[in-house]
Amino acid sequence: MKTITVKTFLLTLTVLLTTGCQMGYLVKSGYNQMKLLGSRTPLDEALQSSQLTEEEKRKLRLAQEARHFAESVLHLTPTKNYTSYVQLDRPYVTYVVSAAPRWELKHHEWSYPLVGKMPYKGYFNEADAKTEEQELQKEELDTYLRGVSAYSTLGWFKDPILSSMLRYDDYDLVNTIIHETVHATLYIKHAADFNEQLATFMGHKGAEKFYEKKEGANSVTLKAVQLENADAKIFSEFISQEIKSLEKWYQELAENSRNEDARQTRINQIQQKFKAEILPKLKTDVYKTFPNIALNNARLLVYKTYMQDLSDFEALYKKVDEDFKKFIEKCKSLESSKNPSEDLKNLR
C-alpha cells in the first residue's frame, strides 16, 4: 500500500488555504482525498492480488491500454494517472449534487480554489451529499444527486483506477479513462460546460479509434461503439434543442403565470417527445430510461454540461482532418479565453 507523501500533503493544504470560503467542506474533502491517495496500490501489485478476480484484472489491463492510447495516439498529456489501484468500501467514489432555480435554466454554482466556479459539489460521504441537497431544496431550488464512479484531480495528483470503475463495461471504461485524461490535459477555469463537453467528445471519438486500432475495422465491438456514438449524437442534438426551447419558455412566462403543475407538464413534454420521435431512431439502449427519469432543471443542466452542442467540436475535428494532435492544440489555444464555448466557433 502506498503511503501519502509530504509533497502531496503540503500541496493539498496549499489548495485548501487559498480560499476562506467553504473551509470546513474543503478541509474534510482534502482529508478524504489524502486518505484515498494513501490507500493506492501499485498496479503491478494489484494484478498479483488474490483479492481481485481475473475479470477485474483484465479490466485493469484494459485501462492501461486505454491510458497508453490516450497519450500516444490522441496526444493527451502523459501522466502517472491510472498506474495504481484503490479498492473502495462503497459503490461510488463520490456523490455529486447539482442545483438550479426552478424558473430559470441557470446553474447554481460553487466557487473552488484553482478551478473556479463549478456547477456541482462533490462529497465522499453520501449522507453529507443528501444533507447538502436538502439545504438547497429549502432555497426553492431543483436538485439532482448522483453517485460518481470516477473523477479527475486535473493533474494535481496521480489518480488511481478505482474499484467503482471496474463495474463499467469495456467501452465505458475506455471512454472514461480518455475523458478524465482530457481533464488532465486541458481544464479552463470557470468553464465547466466547455471542459466537460470537450472530454465527452474526446471520450466518444477516442474510444471508437481505440477499438478500431485494437480489433480492426470489422470488429463487433467497434460496431457497437459506433452505434452508441451515433445514438449519443442524436440525443445531443435533441437535448440541445429542447433545452433552448425550455429556456425560451421560461423567459416568456409571466411571473404571475408561474405554476408548478404547468412547469412539470412542460418538462414532461420533453420526455414524451423523446419517446415518440427519438427513441424509435436509436439503435442501442443507452438512453432508453430517459422517458421515465425524474427530470427537472438541475438534471437537464447536467445534460447541457456534458452533451449540449457537441457539433462545434465535431466541426473543428473535421477541419483539422481528424488529426487529434492538431485538434488538442486548437483547443489549448482557448486556454485564456473568457468564453471558450463561443470562441470555439471561430476555430471551426
C-alpha positions in Angstrom: 0.0 0.0 0.0 1.3 3.4 -0.9 1.7 6.0 1.9 0.8 9.6 1.4 3.9 11.8 0.7 4.8 15.0 2.4 4.6 16.7 -1.0 1.1 15.6 -1.5 0.1 16.7 2.0 1.6 20.1 1.6 0.0 20.5 -1.9 -3.4 19.6 -0.5 -3.0 22.1 2.3 -2.0 24.8 -0.2 -5.1 24.2 -2.2 -7.3 24.4 0.8 -5.8 27.5 2.3 -6.0 29.6 -0.9 -9.6 30.4 -0.1 -11.6 31.3 3.0 -14.9 30.1 1.7 -16.3 26.6 2.3 -13.4 26.0 4.6 -15.0 23.2 6.6 -16.1 21.4 3.4 -12.6 21.8 1.8 -10.7 20.6 4.8 -13.0 17.5 5.0 -12.7 16.9 1.3 -8.9 17.3 1.5 -8.7 14.8 4.3 -10.7 12.2 2.3 -8.7 12.9 -0.8 -5.5 12.2 1.0 -7.0 9.1 2.6 -7.9 7.8 -0.8 -4.5 8.6 -2.3 -2.9 6.9 0.7 -4.7 3.7 0.0 -3.3 3.3 -3.5 -1.7 0.0 -4.5 0.8 -0.1 -7.4 -0.9 -1.7 -10.4 1.7 -4.5 -10.6 0.9 -5.5 -7.1 -2.9 -5.3 -7.7 -2.5 -7.6 -10.7 -0.9 -10.2 -8.5 -3.5 -9.9 -5.8 -5.7 -12.9 -4.9 -8.4 -10.5 -3.8 -9.2 -9.5 -7.4 -11.0 -11.7 -9.9 -9.4 -12.5 -13.3 -12.2 -10.3 -14.9 -11.2 -7.4 -12.7 -7.5 -7.9 -13.6 -8.5 -7.9 -17.3 -10.2 -4.6 -16.9 -7.1 -3.2 -15.1 -5.0 -4.2 -18.1 -7.6 -2.7 -20.4 -7.5 0.6 -18.5 -3.7 0.6 -19.0 -4.2 0.1 -22.7 -6.6 3.0 -22.9 -4.2 5.2 -20.9 -1.3 4.5 -23.3 -3.6 5.0 -26.3 -4.8 8.4 -25.0 -1.2 9.6 -24.6 0.4 8.1 -27.7 -2.4 8.3 -30.3 -4.7 11.0 -29.0 -1.8 13.2 -27.9 -3.1 13.8 -24.4 -0.7 14.8 -21.7 1.3 11.9 -20.3 0.8 11.5 -16.6 1.2 8.9 -13.9 -2.6 8.6 -13.6 -4.1 5.1 -13.6 -0.9 3.4 -12.6 -2.3 2.4 -9.2 -5.4 0.9 -7.8 -7.8 1.6 -4.9 -10.3 -0.8 -3.5 -13.2 1.3 -2.2 -15.6 0.3 0.6 -18.6 1.8 -1.2 -20.2 1.6 -4.7 -19.2 5.2 -5.7 -16.1 7.2 -5.0 -18.1 10.5 -4.6 -21.7 11.7 -4.5 -22.3 14.9 -6.5 -25.1 17.5 -6.0 -26.3 19.8 -8.8 -28.9 22.5 -8.4 -30.8 25.1 -10.4 -33.5 27.7 -10.0 -37.0 26.4 -10.7 -37.9 29.1 -13.2 -34.7 29.5 -15.0 -32.2 27.2 -16.7 -29.2 28.5 -14.9 -26.5 26.6 -13.0 -26.3 27.1 -9.2 -22.6 27.4 -8.9 -20.0 26.9 -6.2 -16.5 28.5 -6.1 -13.4 26.5 -5.6 -9.7 27.3 -5.5 -7.7 26.8 -8.7 -10.6 25.6 -10.9 -13.0 28.5 -10.3 -16.8 28.2 -10.4 -18.4 24.8 -10.9 -22.0 23.7 -11.3 -21.7 20.8 -8.9 -20.4 19.9 -5.4 -19.0 16.5 -4.6 -18.9 14.6 -1.3 -17.1 11.5 -0.3 -19.9 10.6 2.1 -23.4 10.1 0.7 -25.1 11.4 3.8 -23.3 14.7 3.5 -24.4 15.0 -0.1 -28.0 14.3 0.9 -27.8 17.0 3.6 -26.5 19.5 1.1 -29.3 18.5 -1.3 -31.9 19.1 1.4 -30.5 22.5 2.2 -30.6 23.5 -1.4 -34.2 22.4 -1.7 -35.1 24.7 1.2 -34.0 27.5 -1.1 -36.6 26.5 -3.7 -34.0 25.0 -6.0 -34.3 21.9 -8.2 -31.7 19.4 -7.2 -30.1 16.3 -8.6 -27.9 13.9 -6.6 -25.9 11.1 -8.3 -23.1 8.7 -7.5 -19.9 9.1 -9.4 -17.5 6.2 -10.2 -14.5 8.2 -11.4 -13.2 11.8 -11.3 -10.1 13.7 -12.2 -7.9 15.8 -9.9 -6.8 17.6 -13.1 -3.2 16.6 -12.9 -2.6 17.7 -9.3 -2.4 14.2 -8.0 -1.7 10.7 -9.5 -5.3 9.5 -9.9 -5.8 5.7 -9.3 -8.1 3.3 -11.0 -10.9 2.8 -8.6 -12.9 -0.4 -7.9 -16.0 1.5 -8.8 -14.7 1.9 -12.3 -14.4 -1.8 -12.8 -18.2 -2.1 -12.9 -18.2 -0.4 -16.2 -18.4 -2.4 -19.4 -15.3 -2.3 -21.5 -16.3 0.6 -23.8 -17.4 2.8 -20.9 -14.1 2.1 -19.1 -12.0 3.1 -22.1 -14.2 6.1 -22.7 -13.8 7.2 -19.0 -10.0 6.8 -19.0 -9.9 9.1 -22.1 -12.4 11.5 -20.7 -10.6 12.0 -17.4 -7.2 12.2 -19.2 -8.6 15.1 -21.3 -9.2 17.0 -18.0 -5.6 16.4 -17.0 -4.6 17.8 -20.4 -6.8 21.0 -20.6 -9.1 22.5 -18.0 -10.2 26.1 -18.3 -11.1 27.9 -15.2 -14.8 28.9 -14.8 -15.7 26.9 -18.0 -17.2 23.6 -16.7 -19.5 23.2 -19.7 -16.7 23.6 -22.2 -14.4 21.3 -20.3 -17.0 18.5 -19.9 -18.2 18.8 -23.5 -14.6 18.6 -24.8 -14.0 15.5 -22.6 -17.2 13.9 -23.7 -16.4 14.5 -27.4 -12.9 13.1 -27.0 -14.1 10.1 -25.0 -16.6 9.1 -27.7 -14.1 9.7 -30.6 -11.2 8.3 -28.8 -12.9 5.1 -27.7 -14.0 4.5 -31.2 -10.5 4.9 -32.6 -9.1 2.7 -29.7 -11.3 -0.3 -30.8 -10.6 0.4 -34.5 -6.9 0.1 -33.8 -7.2 -2.8 -31.2 -9.6 -5.0 -33.1 -9.8 -3.8 -36.7 -12.4 -2.1 -38.9 -14.6 -5.2 -38.9 -14.7 -5.5 -35.1 -18.0 -6.4 -33.5 -17.0 -4.2 -30.5 -16.2 -1.3 -32.8 -19.6 -1.6 -34.5 -21.3 -1.5 -31.1 -19.2 1.6 -30.1 -20.1 3.3 -33.4 -23.8 2.7 -32.7 -23.6 4.1 -29.2 -21.7 7.2 -30.5 -24.3 7.6 -33.2 -27.1 7.5 -30.6 -25.2 9.9 -28.4 -25.1 12.4 -31.3 -28.8 12.0 -31.9 -29.5 12.6 -28.2 -27.1 15.5 -28.0 -28.9 17.3 -30.9 -32.3 16.5 -29.3 -31.5 17.6 -25.8 -29.7 20.8 -27.0 -32.8 21.9 -28.9 -35.1 21.1 -26.1 -33.0 22.9 -23.5 -33.1 26.0 -25.8 -36.8 25.7 -26.2 -37.4 25.4 -22.5 -35.1 28.4 -21.8 -37.3 30.5 -24.1 -40.5 29.2 -22.4 -39.2 30.3 -19.0 -38.1 33.7 -20.4 -41.5 34.4 -21.9 -43.6 33.1 -19.0 -45.1 36.0 -17.0 -44.2 35.8 -13.3 -47.9 35.7 -12.3 -48.4 32.7 -14.5 -45.9 30.5 -12.7 -47.5 27.3 -11.7 -45.6 24.2 -10.6 -48.0 21.8 -12.3 -47.7 23.6 -15.5 -43.9 23.6 -15.2 -43.8 19.9 -14.6 -46.2 19.4 -17.6 -43.8 21.4 -19.8 -40.8 19.4 -18.7 -42.7 16.1 -19.2 -43.4 17.2 -22.8 -39.6 16.8 -23.4 -39.7 13.2 -22.3 -42.9 12.5 -24.3 -41.4 14.0 -27.4 -38.2 11.9 -26.9 -40.3 8.7 -26.5 -42.4 9.4 -29.6 -39.8 10.9 -32.0 -36.3 10.0 -30.9 -36.4 6.6 -29.2 -37.5 4.8 -32.3 -34.4 6.1 -34.1 -31.9 4.8 -31.6 -30.0 1.5 -32.1 -28.9 0.9 -28.5 -30.4 1.0 -25.1 -28.2 3.7 -23.6 -31.0 6.3 -23.4 -34.0 4.1 -23.1 -34.7 5.2 -19.5 -34.8 8.9 -20.3 -38.7 9.0 -20.6 -39.0 7.6 -17.1 -36.4 9.5 -15.0 -37.3 12.3 -12.5 -36.4 15.2 -14.8 -36.0 18.8 -13.5 -33.9 21.9 -14.3 -30.9 20.6 -12.4 -30.8 17.3 -14.2 -31.4 19.0 -17.6 -28.4 21.2 -16.9 -26.2 18.2 -16.3 -27.1 17.1 -19.8 -26.3 20.6 -21.0 -22.9 20.5 -19.2 -21.9 17.2 -20.8 -23.7 17.0 -24.1 -25.0 20.2 -25.5 -23.9 21.3 -28.9 -21.0 18.9 -29.5 -21.3 19.9 -33.2 -18.7 22.7 -32.7 -16.1 20.1 -31.6 -17.1 17.9 -34.5 -16.7 20.7 -36.9 -13.2 21.6 -35.6 -12.2 17.9 -35.7 -13.2 17.7 -39.3 -11.4 21.0 -40.1 -8.1 19.6 -38.9 -8.6 16.4 -40.9 -9.3 14.3 -37.9 -5.8 14.9 -36.5 -6.0 14.6 -32.7 -2.8 16.4 -32.1 -3.9 19.5 -34.1 -7.4 19.3 -32.5 -5.9 19.4 -29.0 -3.6 22.2 -29.9 -6.5 24.2 -31.3 -8.5 23.6 -28.1 -5.5 24.6 -26.0 -5.4 27.9 -27.8 -8.6 28.8 -25.9 -7.0 28.4 -22.5 -7.0 32.1 -21.7 -10.5 32.7 -23.3 -13.2 34.1 -21.0 -15.8 32.3 -23.2 -14.2 29.2 -24.8 -17.5 27.8 -25.9 -18.2 30.9 -28.0 -14.6 31.3 -29.2 -14.6 27.6 -30.3 -17.0 28.6 -33.1 -14.3 30.9 -34.5 -11.9 27.9 -34.9 -14.3 25.8 -36.9 
